[in-house]
């Protein structure tokens, strides 16, 4: 593998600085950026990171369950990960469970939020 040193800090979309890195050519001809001394100390808590071995086991089980469901007449449905904030706020006591996606200076009625479970998206899908 050949490497080429790249200097100077660059900004990603979140504004964190990456330090100089090396671009390595892999066997397929694609360039892979390798950086070191990233200012990230640890993973975000509450999110699972699986190794390739564990992820392949999970995918195998999901595939088996989906195949079994299809044999019995079920079809897969995938809804959006976000809903309108106003839809999720209808039930008032769950305000602390809503993660909002807002655009600075936007109209609050158009703000989006990550849904906390699949009840609202499924109900919306069935009514449509």
Buried (B, 14 or more C-beta within 10 A) or exposed (E): EEEEEBEEEEEEEEEEEBEEBBEBEEEEEEEEEEEEEEEEEEEEEEEEEEEEEEEEEEEEEEEEEEEEEEEEEEEEEEEEEBBBBEBBBEEEEEEEEBEEEEEEEEEEEEBBBBBBEEEBBEEBEEEE
